[in-house]
Amino acid sequence: MPASGLPAPAHRDLDQVIQALETTSPRWNAWILMNLATPARYMDLKAQMPWMADGQLHPKIRTLHAAGLIQRTEHTRRHVVYALTDHGARLLPVLDTFAQWGSKHLERPTVKDPVTKKTTSRPAAKAEEIEDTLSLISTRHATALLWALQDRGASTGAALASSALPDAHPTAVYYPLSHLAKKGLVGRDREGKFTLTAASRALAPAYQALTAWATGRSTAQAASPRRPAPVPTQAGPAATTAGPALRATPATPVWKPGALFSHAAAARPVTVPATPAGVARQ
């Protein structure tokens, strides 16, 4: 993705969060991870997900194994057991936070009665809530834009483009913003500036947990204040690597109550739009 115009430590966290989303958000990955909370052989795992053909399940297992989330233990050629690695097991509580957000903020899925032909709402499986939530925030530029809105407060499209998509044409920001608005994660204030909705602000615990997991910090470590880090100047090697778009920041990321991400954002008055009836599922 293009280099972000956000502060350097925040940008590093953003990159790792987006990489984590790219690994966990593809369809059925959350189901596989949750079903492997207890070690299982391939046929046992397939029995728990009967809708998936071998040609779908095998590649996903290989991808999650390559990502370090699943381990494969071969006792004999015909006896292979799959289980979560320690890193994969630590992801399960993170996925729980996305399930909690989805159950509260996503529209209820519907089903058509085969007899009456009426459409009614139905309960959603926990893995379904996780998958649908992850798919919302893993679309192209979605998390970068939510991050920028948390950092900047109410902003124009041009200001968001300079922060989240500095290497793209300024008009490229409007399609992902329109998508986020359609899904109920971005709104407009009285001045017409883009803002986070109440639903997207409620993602704070989930983003907090995901950032802590993706960066290798425990939630307690992420919440603890840290000593200020040296601020690189434009003449230093760090500035050369990061690029001139990065702003200097006086401290490493710390968690603030209500913050979406792990860096401190300046307090700004923001008019938050009313909570929608439900955030649209993908």
VEXPAVO-676159 format. One record per residue: residue number from 1; residue in one letter; chain; x, y, z of N, C-alpha, C in turn. Coordinates in Angstrom, 3 decimals, padded with zeros to 6 digits. Layout:
// residues N
 seq type mol     n.c1     n.c2     n.c3    ca.c1    ca.c2    ca.c3     c.c1     c.c2     c.c3
 NUM    A   A        X        Y        Z        X        Y        Z        X        Y        Z
...
This chain:
// residues 282
 seq type mol     n.c1     n.c2     n.c3    ca.c1    ca.c2    ca.c3     c.c1     c.c2     c.c3
   1    M   A  000.842 -001.186  000.000  000.000  000.000  000.000  000.879  001.238  000.000
   2    P   A  000.355  002.396 -000.424  001.174  003.602 -000.424  001.579  003.992  000.974
   3    A   A  002.713  004.708  001.078  003.164  005.187  002.379  002.131  006.131  002.950
   4    S   A  001.852  005.986  004.243  000.870  006.841  004.893  001.505  008.144  005.327
   5    G   A  000.709  009.208  005.404  001.195  010.483  005.906  001.048  010.604  007.406
   6    L   A  000.654  009.509  008.080  000.479  009.549  009.521  001.828  009.477  010.227
   7    P   A  001.874  009.819  011.542  003.136  009.747  012.279  003.792  008.383  012.168
   8    A   A  005.119  008.360  012.190  005.861  007.134  011.895  005.482  005.940  012.768
   9    P   A  005.471  006.055  014.113  005.093  004.878  014.904  003.685  004.400  014.582
  10    A   A  002.744  005.335  014.382  001.383  004.947  014.041  001.352  004.250  012.693
  11    H   A  002.162  004.712  011.764  002.209  004.105  010.433  002.724  002.679  010.514
  12    R   A  003.714  002.427  011.386  004.221  001.060  011.530  003.114  000.139  012.062
  13    D   A  002.365  000.609  013.067  001.257 -000.183  013.583  000.214 -000.421  012.497
  14    L   A -000.080  000.606  011.724 -001.081  000.502  010.664 -000.692 -000.575  009.665
  15    D   A  000.562 -000.593  009.240  001.026 -001.603  008.289  000.818 -003.013  008.842
  16    Q   A  001.157 -003.218  010.110  001.039 -004.547  010.698 -000.411 -004.958  010.890
  17    V   A -001.273 -003.994  011.218 -002.695 -004.288  011.354 -003.281 -004.686  010.007
  18    I   A -002.920 -003.961  008.953 -003.430 -004.283  007.624 -002.935 -005.654  007.178
  19    Q   A -001.675 -005.985  007.462 -001.162 -007.313  007.127 -001.931 -008.399  007.877
  20    A   A -002.254 -008.131  009.148 -003.030 -009.099  009.932 -004.419 -009.282  009.339
  21    L   A -005.030 -008.188  008.887 -006.351 -008.276  008.269 -006.295 -009.059  006.961
  22    E   A -005.225 -008.874  006.197 -005.095 -009.601  004.937 -004.996 -011.111  005.170
  23    T   A -004.472 -011.511  006.321 -004.342 -012.931  006.643 -005.640 -013.505  007.188
  24    T   A -006.338 -012.742  008.040 -007.491 -013.293  008.747 -008.823 -013.066  008.049
  25    S   A -008.920 -012.051  007.171 -010.223 -011.678  006.630 -010.725 -012.521  005.457
  26    P   A -009.876 -013.226  004.677 -010.439 -014.019  003.568 -011.525 -014.981  004.043
  27    R   A -012.477 -015.195  003.163 -013.654 -016.002  003.502 -013.276 -017.381  004.023
  28    W   A -013.889 -017.773  005.128 -013.784 -019.051  005.819 -012.558 -019.163  006.730
  29    N   A -011.617 -018.201  006.670 -010.433 -018.316  007.529 -010.809 -018.281  009.006
  30    A   A -011.721 -017.394  009.379 -012.138 -017.313  010.781 -012.784 -018.627  011.229
  31    W   A -013.568 -019.241  010.351 -014.200 -020.516  010.687 -013.135 -021.583  010.952
  32    I   A -012.123 -021.631  010.094 -011.070 -022.635  010.257 -010.341 -022.431  011.573
  33    L   A -009.968 -021.199  011.861 -009.219 -020.913  013.089 -010.038 -021.277  014.322
  34    M   A -011.315 -020.937  014.318 -012.147 -021.237  015.479 -012.374 -022.743  015.632
  35    N   A -012.516 -023.450  014.513 -012.704 -024.895  014.593 -011.444 -025.624  015.041
  36    L   A -010.292 -024.975  014.900 -009.034 -025.593  015.337 -008.645 -025.177  016.751
  37    A   A -009.569 -024.565  017.483 -009.315 -024.289  018.900 -009.006 -025.603  019.617
  38    T   A -009.586 -026.685  019.097 -009.239 -028.041  019.535 -008.562 -028.737  018.359
  39    P   A -007.373 -029.315  018.541 -006.671 -029.972  017.433 -007.568 -030.986  016.727
  40    A   A -007.424 -031.071  015.423 -008.299 -031.961  014.642 -007.559 -032.498  013.430
  41    R   A -007.963 -033.674  012.986 -007.481 -034.218  011.736 -008.255 -033.558  010.599
  42    Y   A -007.734 -033.700  009.400 -008.344 -033.014  008.253 -009.806 -033.409  008.079
  43    M   A -010.118 -034.700  008.163 -011.489 -035.145  007.941 -012.425 -034.623  009.024
  44    D   A -011.912 -034.493  010.256 -012.728 -033.919  011.335 -013.021 -032.448  011.060
  45    L   A -011.995 -031.724  010.594 -012.180 -030.312  010.278 -013.155 -030.150  009.118
  46    K   A -013.027 -030.996  008.124 -013.918 -030.931  006.965 -015.354 -031.234  007.373
  47    A   A -015.536 -032.145  008.319 -016.882 -032.484  008.780 -017.550 -031.299  009.468
  48    Q   A -016.744 -030.433  010.082 -017.295 -029.251  010.741 -017.613 -028.138  009.739
  49    M   A -017.064 -028.246  008.531 -017.308 -027.260  007.480 -017.682 -028.002  006.203
  50    P   A -018.818 -028.709  006.192 -019.163 -029.605  005.075 -019.402 -028.877  003.757
  51    W   A -019.626 -027.572  003.806 -019.879 -026.825  002.564 -018.609 -026.558  001.762
  52    M   A -017.440 -026.812  002.356 -016.182 -026.539  001.676 -015.635 -027.793  001.000
  53    A   A -015.317 -027.676 -000.277 -014.696 -028.777 -001.010 -013.212 -028.838 -000.682
  54    D   A -012.581 -029.988 -000.977 -011.144 -030.131 -000.717 -010.347 -029.033 -001.417
  55    G   A -010.758 -028.686 -002.620 -010.039 -027.662 -003.375 -010.117 -026.288 -002.756
  56    Q   A -011.069 -026.069 -001.831 -011.159 -024.808 -001.103 -010.440 -024.882  000.231
  57    L   A -010.628 -025.991  000.940 -010.108 -026.113  002.300 -008.598 -026.296  002.338
  58    H   A -008.067 -027.157  001.488 -006.621 -027.416  001.492 -005.796 -026.140  001.309
  59    P   A -006.081 -025.313  000.292 -005.270 -024.104  000.099 -005.334 -023.146  001.289
  60    K   A -006.499 -023.056  001.939 -006.624 -022.159  003.080 -005.806 -022.650  004.272
  61    I   A -005.806 -023.960  004.475 -004.983 -024.524  005.550 -003.507 -024.252  005.280
  62    R   A -003.090 -024.425  004.022 -001.686 -024.170  003.681 -001.328 -022.693  003.904
  63    T   A -002.238 -021.795  003.541 -001.972 -020.370  003.707 -001.856 -020.006  005.185
  64    L   A -002.756 -020.513  006.005 -002.726 -020.216  007.438 -001.507 -020.873  008.100
  65    H   A -001.099 -022.015  007.574  000.115 -022.663  008.075  001.341 -021.824  007.739
  66    A   A  001.394 -021.316  006.506  002.523 -020.472  006.089  002.569 -019.168  006.877
  67    A   A  001.396 -018.704  007.322  001.332 -017.457  008.093  001.687 -017.675  009.562
  68    G   A  001.926 -018.916  009.958  002.313 -019.190  011.339  001.154 -019.293  012.305
  69    L   A -000.065 -019.473  011.798 -001.234 -019.563  012.665 -001.654 -021.001  012.929
  70    I   A -001.282 -021.906  012.030 -001.641 -023.319  012.164 -000.368 -024.160  012.114
  71    Q   A -000.326 -025.185  012.949  000.788 -026.138  012.890  000.268 -027.499  012.442
  72    R   A  001.131 -028.218  011.748  000.773 -029.522  011.190  001.683 -030.568  011.806
  73    T   A  001.084 -031.556  012.469  001.866 -032.620  013.105  001.561 -033.937  012.402
  74    E   A  002.573 -034.513  011.771  002.386 -035.756  011.018  002.885 -036.933  011.859
  75    H   A  001.947 -037.685  012.426  002.286 -038.861  013.221  002.641 -040.027  012.298
  76    T   A  001.806 -040.239  011.294  002.098 -041.166  010.210  001.581 -040.501  008.940
  77    R   A  001.810 -041.153  007.798  001.370 -040.539  006.547 -000.142 -040.362  006.517
  78    R   A -000.859 -041.226  007.210 -002.315 -041.158  007.225 -002.870 -040.525  008.507
  79    H   A -001.980 -040.144  009.388 -002.446 -039.554  010.650 -001.763 -038.191  010.839
  80    V   A -002.428 -037.153  010.353 -001.921 -035.777  010.442 -002.909 -034.963  011.259
  81    V   A -002.388 -034.244  012.225 -003.234 -033.429  013.106 -002.895 -031.960  012.902
  82    Y   A -003.928 -031.144  012.785 -003.770 -029.696  012.667 -004.201 -029.035  013.971
  83    A   A -003.481 -027.996  014.344 -003.803 -027.265  015.573 -003.323 -025.828  015.425
  84    L   A -003.801 -024.975  016.305 -003.325 -023.596  016.304 -001.938 -023.517  016.928
  85    T   A -001.095 -022.688  016.377  000.170 -022.373  017.039 -000.135 -021.452  018.219
  86    D   A  000.863 -021.150  019.025  000.660 -020.212  020.137  000.203 -018.861  019.598
  87    H   A  000.804 -018.448  018.478  000.433 -017.171  017.863 -001.017 -017.208  017.383
  88    G   A -001.420 -018.325  016.792 -002.794 -018.467  016.337 -003.772 -018.511  017.497
  89    A   A -003.392 -019.184  018.587 -004.276 -019.269  019.755 -004.498 -017.896  020.380
  90    R   A -003.451 -017.058  020.358 -003.603 -015.706  020.916 -004.518 -014.834  020.068
  91    L   A -004.796 -015.272  018.843 -005.691 -014.507  017.973 -007.160 -014.726  018.327
  92    L   A -007.504 -015.853  018.942 -008.906 -016.164  019.204 -009.600 -015.103  020.067
  93    P   A -008.985 -014.637  021.171 -009.651 -013.573  021.937 -009.814 -012.280  021.129
  94    V   A -008.893 -012.052  020.191 -009.014 -010.876  019.317 -010.244 -011.029  018.423
  95    L   A -010.415 -012.210  017.862 -011.578 -012.461  017.010 -012.880 -012.322  017.803
  96    D   A -012.833 -012.667  019.085 -014.017 -012.506  019.932 -014.482 -011.053  019.972
  97    T   A -013.541 -010.113  020.001 -013.920 -008.702  020.070 -014.623 -008.263  018.789
  98    F   A -014.225 -008.822  017.646 -014.899 -008.512  016.394 -016.293 -009.145  016.360
  99    A   A -016.430 -010.336  016.946 -017.746 -010.977  017.016 -018.701 -010.142  017.862
 100    Q   A -018.191 -009.608  018.974 -019.028 -008.784  019.849 -019.494 -007.524  019.127
 101    W   A -018.582 -006.901  018.362 -018.977 -005.704  017.611 -020.022 -006.075  016.558
 102    G   A -019.792 -007.173  015.841 -020.718 -007.567  014.795 -022.105 -007.871  015.325
 103    S   A -022.182 -008.550  016.459 -023.495 -008.910  017.008 -024.275 -007.676  017.436
 104    K   A -023.570 -006.601  017.751 -024.232 -005.378  018.206 -024.528 -004.411  017.070
 105    H   A -023.654 -004.350  016.056 -023.743 -003.278  015.075 -024.114 -003.715  013.658
 106    L   A -023.927 -004.977  013.314 -024.254 -005.408  011.953 -025.741 -005.659  011.803
 107    E   A -026.233 -005.431  010.591 -027.610 -005.798  010.280 -027.785 -007.301  010.505
 108    R   A -028.974 -007.694  010.902 -029.232 -009.118  011.089 -029.343 -009.809  009.738
 109    P   A -028.699 -010.951  009.572 -028.854 -011.693  008.308 -030.284 -012.188  008.169
 110    T   A -030.728 -012.384  006.959 -032.107 -012.797  006.718 -032.170 -014.126  005.977
 111    V   A -033.317 -014.753  006.060 -033.556 -016.016  005.373 -035.009 -016.027  004.905
 112    K   A -035.264 -016.641  003.759 -036.625 -016.709  003.227 -037.261 -018.039  003.618
 113    D   A -038.441 -017.952  004.224 -039.174 -019.148  004.608 -039.634 -019.872  003.342
 114    P   A -039.278 -021.155  003.184 -039.633 -021.874  001.946 -041.129 -022.066  001.765
 115    V   A -041.894 -021.968  002.857 -043.343 -022.181  002.779 -044.073 -020.859  002.570
 116    T   A -043.835 -019.906  003.483 -044.555 -018.625  003.408 -043.915 -017.644  002.438
 117    K   A -042.646 -017.908  002.069 -041.889 -017.022  001.178 -041.587 -015.663  001.817
 118    K   A -041.831 -015.561  003.114 -041.530 -014.316  003.814 -040.063 -014.296  004.248
 119    T   A -039.465 -013.112  004.228 -038.083 -012.951  004.659 -038.049 -012.551  006.127
 120    T   A -037.312 -013.312  006.903 -037.189 -013.018  008.331 -035.728 -013.020  008.722
 121    S   A -035.424 -012.364  009.838 -034.051 -012.356  010.332 -033.729 -013.696  010.968
 122    R   A -032.458 -014.022  010.991 -032.018 -015.275  011.597 -030.798 -015.003  012.460
 123    P   A -030.506 -015.867  013.422 -029.292 -015.703  014.219 -028.054 -015.883  013.348
 124    A   A -026.968 -015.212  013.699 -025.708 -015.355  012.971 -024.720 -016.139  013.820
 125    A   A -024.014 -017.062  013.194 -022.968 -017.797  013.902 -021.855 -016.838  014.303
 126    K   A -021.153 -017.174  015.361 -020.076 -016.316  015.853 -019.032 -016.078  014.766
 127    A   A -018.642 -017.141  014.066 -017.642 -016.992  013.005 -018.174 -016.111  011.878
 128    E   A -019.489 -016.142  011.652 -020.091 -015.298  010.623 -019.996 -013.825  011.010
 129    E   A -020.237 -013.525  012.298 -020.107 -012.143  012.780 -018.663 -011.661  012.600
 130    I   A -017.711 -012.531  012.923 -016.295 -012.173  012.787 -015.959 -011.915  011.330
 131    E   A -016.338 -012.846  010.480 -015.990 -012.743  009.060 -016.592 -011.496  008.419
 132    D   A -017.863 -011.211  008.723 -018.518 -010.055  008.121 -017.929 -008.744  008.638
 133    T   A -017.527 -008.726  009.898 -016.893 -007.517  010.443 -015.530 -007.291  009.815
 134    L   A -014.737 -008.352  009.729 -013.406 -008.226  009.135 -013.484 -007.808  007.676
 135    S   A -014.485 -008.306  006.961 -014.597 -007.957  005.546 -014.910 -006.475  005.357
 136    L   A -015.572 -005.868  006.325 -015.887 -004.434  006.240 -014.630 -003.579  006.311
 137    I   A -013.743 -003.922  007.240 -012.588 -003.046  007.503 -011.333 -003.477  006.751
 138    S   A -011.427 -004.579  005.986 -010.255 -005.030  005.232 -010.332 -004.654  003.762
 139    T   A -011.428 -004.006  003.339 -011.489 -003.539  001.960 -010.406 -002.490  001.735
 140    R   A -010.025 -002.292  000.489 -008.894 -001.432  000.147 -009.033 -000.026  000.755
 141    H   A -008.047  000.381  001.506 -007.923  001.698  002.130 -008.887  001.921  003.299
 142    A   A -009.750  000.942  003.633 -010.750  001.176  004.673 -010.108  001.494  006.019
 143    T   A -009.211  000.624  006.486 -008.604  000.847  007.791 -007.700  002.074  007.785
 144    A   A -006.989  002.322  006.689 -006.148  003.518  006.610 -006.992  004.787  006.745
 145    L   A -008.167  004.798  006.150 -009.038  005.974  006.231 -009.650  006.115  007.622
 146    L   A -010.049  005.006  008.244 -010.561  005.077  009.603 -009.476  005.573  010.549
 147    W   A -008.250  005.106  010.324 -007.098  005.550  011.119 -006.896  007.055  010.966
 148    A   A -006.936  007.538  009.718 -006.733  008.957  009.451 -007.834  009.805  010.087
 149    L   A -009.071  009.318  010.052 -010.167  010.060  010.672 -010.018  010.108  012.187
 150    Q   A -009.516  009.017  012.772 -009.258  009.033  014.209 -008.146  010.033  014.536
 151    D   A -007.149  010.101  013.681 -006.006  010.992  013.911 -006.377  012.453  013.683
 152    R   A -007.137  012.739  012.649 -007.400  014.109  012.235 -008.708  014.667  012.773
 153    G   A -009.669  013.803  013.118 -011.005  014.280  013.411 -011.737  014.567  012.109
 154    A   A -012.822  015.357  012.191 -013.609  015.679  011.000 -012.702  016.277  009.931
 155    S   A -012.754  015.732  008.707 -011.801  016.127  007.669 -012.475  016.166  006.302
 156    T   A -011.891  016.953  005.428 -012.324  016.964  004.033 -011.725  015.761  003.314
 157    G   A -012.252  015.465  002.145 -011.698  014.373  001.355 -010.256  014.628  000.974
 158    A   A -009.932  015.885  000.656 -008.556  016.220  000.264 -007.596  015.990  001.422
 159    A   A -008.008  016.366  002.638 -007.143  016.175  003.799 -006.929  014.690  004.075
 160    L   A -007.976  013.892  003.926 -007.841  012.454  004.143 -006.962  011.817  003.073
 161    A   A -007.085  012.302  001.841 -006.240  011.778  000.768 -004.774  012.038  001.063
 162    S   A -004.456  013.214  001.587 -003.058  013.543  001.872 -002.501  012.689  002.999
 163    S   A -003.356  012.236  003.920 -002.900  011.414  005.040 -002.860  009.934  004.691
 164    A   A -003.955  009.427  004.116 -004.088  007.985  003.923 -003.620  007.498  002.558
 165    L   A -003.700  008.356  001.533 -003.330  007.955  000.175 -002.435  009.020 -000.457
 166    P   A -001.299  009.342  000.157 -000.498  010.461 -000.345  000.096  010.238 -001.732
 167    D   A  000.259  008.988 -002.136  000.865  008.703 -003.431 -000.164  008.501 -004.542
 168    A   A -001.438  008.563 -004.188 -002.502  008.366 -005.184 -003.069  009.714 -005.604
 169    H   A -003.827  009.709 -006.694 -004.511  010.936 -007.114 -005.522  011.315 -006.034
 170    P   A -005.669  012.594 -005.698 -006.567  013.007 -004.610 -007.991  012.490 -004.742
 171    T   A -008.466  012.326 -005.976 -009.848  011.866 -006.147 -010.017  010.382 -005.822
 172    A   A -008.901  009.648 -005.688 -008.991  008.211 -005.409 -009.571  007.929 -004.028
 173    V   A -009.609  008.938 -003.163 -010.095  008.733 -001.803 -011.614  008.612 -001.749
 174    Y   A -012.315  009.132 -002.762 -013.765  009.238 -002.644 -014.501  007.905 -002.810
 175    Y   A -013.983  007.002 -003.618 -014.667  005.714 -003.750 -014.625  004.936 -002.435
 176    P   A -013.462  004.744 -001.797 -013.483  004.024 -000.514 -014.260  004.767  000.562
 177    L   A -014.241  006.105  000.542 -015.044  006.854  001.515 -016.532  006.611  001.282
 178    S   A -016.928  006.588  000.013 -018.327  006.321 -000.320 -018.735  004.921  000.137
 179    H   A -017.819  003.956 -000.030 -018.098  002.585  000.398 -018.276  002.530  001.917
 180    L   A -017.390  003.211  002.657 -017.489  003.217  004.117 -018.760  003.932  004.578
 181    A   A -019.140  004.985  003.863 -020.373  005.691  004.205 -021.588  004.798  003.959
 182    K   A -021.574  004.078  002.851 -022.680  003.171  002.521 -022.819  002.075  003.576
 183    K   A -021.693  001.647  004.128 -021.704  000.587  005.134 -021.955  001.119  006.541
 184    G   A -022.044  002.443  006.702 -022.373  003.016  008.005 -021.195  003.260  008.916
 185    L   A -019.962  003.263  008.375 -018.774  003.496  009.198 -018.255  004.921  009.096
 186    V   A -018.675  005.655  008.089 -018.267  007.047  007.907 -019.518  007.879  007.653
 187    G   A -019.548  009.076  008.265 -020.664  009.988  008.052 -020.154  011.378  007.726
 188    R   A -021.061  012.344  007.761 -020.714  013.744  007.506 -021.233  014.597  008.649
 189    D   A -020.481  015.646  009.009 -020.974  016.575  010.012 -021.723  017.722  009.339
 190    R   A -022.106  018.734  010.117 -022.903  019.833  009.571 -022.136  020.650  008.541
 191    E   A -020.813  020.581  008.607 -019.998  021.320  007.645 -019.697  020.493  006.401
 192    G   A -020.198  019.280  006.351 -019.960  018.416  005.205 -018.659  017.647  005.275
 193    K   A -017.956  017.735  006.398 -016.700  016.995  006.543 -016.981  015.554  006.933
 194    F   A -016.062  014.677  006.556 -016.196  013.264  006.883 -015.851  013.033  008.354
 195    T   A -016.608  012.157  009.004 -016.373  011.829  010.411 -016.565  010.331  010.622
 196    L   A -016.067  009.839  011.737 -016.371  008.480  012.158 -017.785  008.453  012.717
 197    T   A -018.515  007.384  012.447 -019.831  007.208  013.052 -019.672  006.584  014.435
 198    A   A -020.771  006.543  015.170 -020.735  005.904  016.483 -020.366  004.427  016.352
 199    A   A -020.831  003.785  015.268 -020.522  002.362  015.066 -019.034  002.146  014.843
 200    S   A -018.404  003.005  014.038 -016.972  002.822  013.794 -016.153  003.165  015.032
 201    R   A -016.614  004.113  015.837 -015.911  004.404  017.094 -015.997  003.220  018.049
 202    A   A -017.079  002.467  017.947 -017.234  001.301  018.807 -016.290  000.164  018.435
 203    L   A -015.585  000.296  017.313 -014.574 -000.694  016.940 -013.310 -000.578  017.791
 204    A   A -013.235  000.416  018.654 -012.017  000.674  019.423 -011.454 -000.561  020.128
 205    P   A -012.254 -001.303  020.903 -011.674 -002.478  021.581 -011.133 -003.512  020.608
 206    A   A -011.814 -003.694  019.478 -011.361 -004.687  018.503 -010.052 -004.257  017.855
 207    Y   A -009.948 -002.992  017.466 -008.698 -002.500  016.888 -007.569 -002.511  017.925
 208    Q   A -007.902 -002.205  019.160 -006.894 -002.253  020.215 -006.320 -003.651  020.339
 209    A   A -007.206 -004.650  020.391 -006.756 -006.029  020.535 -005.982 -006.487  019.306
 210    L   A -006.445 -006.128  018.113 -005.771 -006.557  016.887 -004.393 -005.916  016.772
 211    T   A -004.270 -004.645  017.135 -002.974 -003.974  017.061 -001.991 -004.595  018.047
 212    A   A -002.457 -004.877  019.262 -001.583 -005.508  020.256 -001.103 -006.866  019.759
 213    W   A -002.015 -007.650  019.161 -001.628 -008.974  018.646 -000.686 -008.846  017.459
 214    A   A -000.992 -007.960  016.528 -000.200 -007.837  015.307  001.194 -007.302  015.573
 215    T   A  001.345 -006.479  016.603  002.647 -005.880  016.905  003.406 -006.648  017.981
 216    G   A  002.818 -007.744  018.465  003.515 -008.560  019.453  003.490 -008.004  020.850
 217    R   A  002.589 -007.051  021.111  002.464 -006.497  022.452  001.225 -007.082  023.109
 218    S   A  001.274 -007.293  024.395  000.070 -007.704  025.105 -000.831 -006.495  025.239
 219    T   A -002.100 -006.743  025.528 -003.030 -005.632  025.714 -002.586 -004.750  026.863
 220    A   A -002.044 -005.366  027.923 -001.577 -004.584  029.058 -000.408 -003.696  028.659
 221    Q   A  000.509 -004.236  027.849  001.632 -003.428  027.388  001.162 -002.296  026.508
 222    A   A  000.180 -002.574  025.647 -000.317 -001.535  024.753 -000.988 -000.423  025.511
 223    A   A -001.572 -000.740  026.685 -002.284  000.272  027.457 -001.362  001.056  028.374
 224    S   A -000.124  000.564  028.582  000.780  001.237  029.508  001.518  002.381  028.844
 225    P   A  001.655  003.525  029.554  002.430  004.628  028.978  003.871  004.215  028.743
 226    R   A  004.489  004.765  027.720  005.876  004.460  027.400  006.696  005.726  027.427
 227    R   A  007.988  005.567  027.562  008.858  006.721  027.490  008.876  007.289  026.083
 228    P   A  008.989  008.604  025.975  009.077  009.178  024.631  010.263  008.622  023.864
 229    A   A  010.044  008.361  022.590  011.113  007.863  021.730  011.796  009.035  021.052
 230    P   A  013.084  008.891  020.693  013.768  009.971  019.961  013.022  010.290  018.668
 231    V   A  012.905  011.552  018.370  012.221  011.984  017.157  013.249  012.149  016.052
 232    P   A  013.152  011.350  014.953  014.126  011.486  013.873  013.952  012.812  013.149
 233    T   A  015.038  013.395  012.758  014.991  014.612  011.956  015.038  014.229  010.494
 234    Q   A  014.776  015.194  009.630  014.796  014.915  008.204  016.180  014.514  007.717
 235    A   A  017.196  014.863  008.485  018.557  014.534  008.057  018.964  013.127  008.450
 236    G   A  018.225  012.509  009.393  018.611  011.199  009.899  018.202  010.085  008.963
 237    P   A  018.761  008.897  009.164  018.440  007.767  008.295  016.998  007.325  008.404
 238    A   A  016.400  007.445  009.617  015.008  007.028  009.768  014.099  007.884  008.914
 239    A   A  014.390  009.179  008.869  013.561  010.074  008.065  013.712  009.759  006.587
 240    T   A  014.909  009.380  006.189  015.131  009.045  004.782  014.327  007.830  004.381
 241    T   A  014.258  006.827  005.311  013.522  005.615  005.018  012.030  005.870  004.993
 242    A   A  011.538  006.640  005.985  010.109  006.846  006.100  009.572  007.765  005.025
 243    G   A  010.377  008.704  004.570  009.912  009.624  003.543  009.458  010.934  004.146
 244    P   A  009.466  012.011  003.377  009.156  013.326  003.901  007.705  013.494  004.315
 245    A   A  006.803  012.561  003.909  005.396  012.736  004.257  005.122  012.452  005.721
 246    L   A  006.033  011.759  006.426  005.799  011.391  007.802  006.055  012.570  008.733
 247    R   A  005.112  012.773  009.668  005.277  013.840  010.635  006.021  013.306  011.837
 248    A   A  006.847  014.139  012.469  007.552  013.724  013.675  006.539  013.545  014.799
 249    T   A  006.802  012.589  015.695  005.912  012.359  016.828  006.745  012.231  018.090
 250    P   A  006.297  012.770  019.221  007.136  012.804  020.411  007.141  011.521  021.216
 251    A   A  006.313  010.531  020.886  006.257  009.343  021.726  005.848  008.142  020.895
 252    T   A  006.185  006.950  021.424  005.711  005.737  020.791  004.221  005.587  021.081
 253    P   A  003.513  004.744  020.330  002.066  004.664  020.494  001.656  004.237  021.896
 254    V   A  000.650  004.882  022.436  000.045  004.466  023.698 -001.462  004.466  023.493
 255    W   A -002.118  003.644  024.291 -003.564  003.564  024.163 -004.235  004.622  025.001
 256    K   A -005.263  005.213  024.450 -006.094  006.187  025.147 -007.517  005.639  025.179
 257    P   A -008.253  005.855  026.254 -009.640  005.383  026.275 -010.429  005.952  025.099
 258    G   A -011.118  005.070  024.384 -011.942  005.505  023.271 -011.197  005.683  021.974
 259    A   A -009.872  005.529  021.979 -009.117  005.706  020.744 -009.266  004.461  019.877
 260    L   A -009.365  004.673  018.580 -009.478  003.534  017.674 -008.169  002.795  017.563
 261    F   A -007.076  003.538  017.547 -005.788  002.942  017.255 -004.793  003.258  018.359
 262    S   A -003.547  002.819  018.191 -002.598  002.863  019.292 -001.756  004.112  019.343
 263    H   A -002.134  005.174  018.665 -001.397  006.419  018.796 -002.330  007.489  019.330
 264    A   A -001.766  008.461  020.015 -002.573  009.515  020.600 -002.990  010.504  019.527
 265    A   A -004.256  010.857  019.511 -004.761  011.837  018.554 -005.152  013.103  019.284
 266    A   A -004.880  014.250  018.688 -005.227  015.512  019.310 -006.740  015.620  019.446
 267    A   A -007.182  016.159  020.591 -008.613  016.301  020.823 -009.182  017.383  019.915
 268    R   A -010.250  017.038  019.213 -010.911  017.997  018.338 -012.412  017.846  018.511
 269    P   A -013.160  018.965  018.514 -014.613  018.830  018.582 -015.137  018.200  017.303
 270    V   A -015.899  017.131  017.435 -016.429  016.420  016.277 -017.922  016.208  016.483
 271    T   A -018.686  016.509  015.473 -020.111  016.214  015.501 -020.314  014.833  014.905
 272    V   A -020.679  013.880  015.755 -020.812  012.495  015.306 -022.234  012.257  014.823
 273    P   A -022.407  011.715  013.608 -023.760  011.436  013.119 -024.462  010.411  013.984
 274    A   A -025.771  010.394  013.922 -026.547  009.444  014.692 -026.222  008.023  014.273
 275    T   A -026.297  007.089  015.233 -025.995  005.695  014.928 -027.006  005.134  013.947
 276    P   A -026.552  004.516  012.840 -027.492  003.934  011.901 -028.185  002.730  012.492
 277    A   A -029.275  002.297  011.837 -030.030  001.150  012.351 -029.159 -000.089  012.414
 278    G   A -028.230 -000.205  011.555 -027.308 -001.327  011.544 -026.310 -001.151  010.433
 279    V   A -025.062 -001.549  010.686 -024.036 -001.438  009.651 -024.275 -002.537  008.632
 280    A   A -024.249 -002.165  007.362 -024.532 -003.127  006.309 -023.468 -004.193  006.232
 281    R   A -023.891 -005.440  006.092 -022.933 -006.528  005.905 -022.404 -006.470  004.485
 282    Q   A -021.217 -007.082  004.274 -020.636 -007.122  002.938 -021.502 -007.948  002.015
